[in-house]
Amino acid sequence: MKIAIIGAGIAGLSCAETLQLQGHAVALFDKGRGAGGRMATRRATTAYGDVAFDHGAQYFTARDPAFAEMVRAWETADVVTAWPSAGANAWVGTPGMNAVVRAMARHLPVRWNAPVDAIRRIGHSWALDPVSEALFDAVIVATPAEQAAPLLIAHDPAMAAMAQSCPSAPCWTAMVAFDQRIALDADIVRDSGILSWAARNSAKPGRGGVEAWVLQATPQWSREHLEDDAGFVVPALLSALADAATAQLPEPIVRIGHRWRYARATVTQHGALWNAATCIGAVGDWLLAPRVESAWRSGRILAERIIAHT
Ligand code: FAD
């Protein structure tokens, strides 16, 4: 089959990889400028050299046997490495979290900067507006639930309703760097004031360089300040880090705010959604659990379902 996949995060990519291996012709479309989705890495330039921040997923676990096997293959290919500071089964992409999705996308036909506004039914085929003239036998929506619902609603209202019932929690994130090490021994701070998580990004394996931190606000604080400006949010998160360090922080040489509107999904346990009559489906973390490995599994589940029935 010719299968279009909307969204090239880890769920869309894992679905595409499995389908392609079985001889299906996949085509992925992503609105982002490059590989990442919520496994994003952002770079900034400073007088002391470039600095990178994993500002979405911080690390991931590999509890599922099939995903653990995949992670071992990525480890052999130097795409991921263990990060013991975060836990016994904690993994990160190297040199940045987005290395995982970059490696997956390398073998797949992905079009970046390709936002899909609508899916159109033409006879028994599917078209994607405005990104492609091609017609597809099947279409898979691999975006956060909030972005999936409007694409699905005209074609499968039940699927769209399921997506609507899975709202995501937001997460305000600050990326900050300093020209000196800050006075905090630990590389990770959990649940401290308005911070749900803070990590010394430069201490993750395979990084180094300028002292760089990623600071993530609690879901509640992020929700309360969702429409605030980064100019307000970043100082608030810096102040929470200073509280955790019980020390004054040096003046940051980089300060960037990022508002994740759809960070961590509330979920249904369907694994993946598929309408065999019209060949439309959905994958993503919101169909299992709000984690990298669940998003990967969701993509794999749908691919295996399609393969079993074609
Ligand atoms: P995404 O990665 O969001 O991919 C969806 C893709 O769809 C995106 O690339 C987007 O550009 C694209 N898209 C959306 N709409 C359209 C459209 N209309 N047209 C074209 N493309 C579109 N997980 C963990 O396991 N551990 C963690 O520590 C962790 N921490 C997190 C911290 C934060 C701040 C965030 C945001 C997430 C975190 N997660 C964590 C969750 C994890 O990142 C996600 O569960 C996982 O990456 C979801 O993958 P996905 O493929 O389902 O979605």
Residues whose N, C-alpha, C, O or C-beta is under 5 A from the ligand:
A	BS01	FAD	I6 G7 A8 G9 I10 A11 G12 F29 D30 K31 G32 G36 G37 R38 M39 H55 G56 A57 Q58 Y59 F60 T61 A114 P115 V116 A142 T143 P144 Q147 C171 W260 Y262 A263 G284 D285 A289 P290 R291 V292 E293 A295
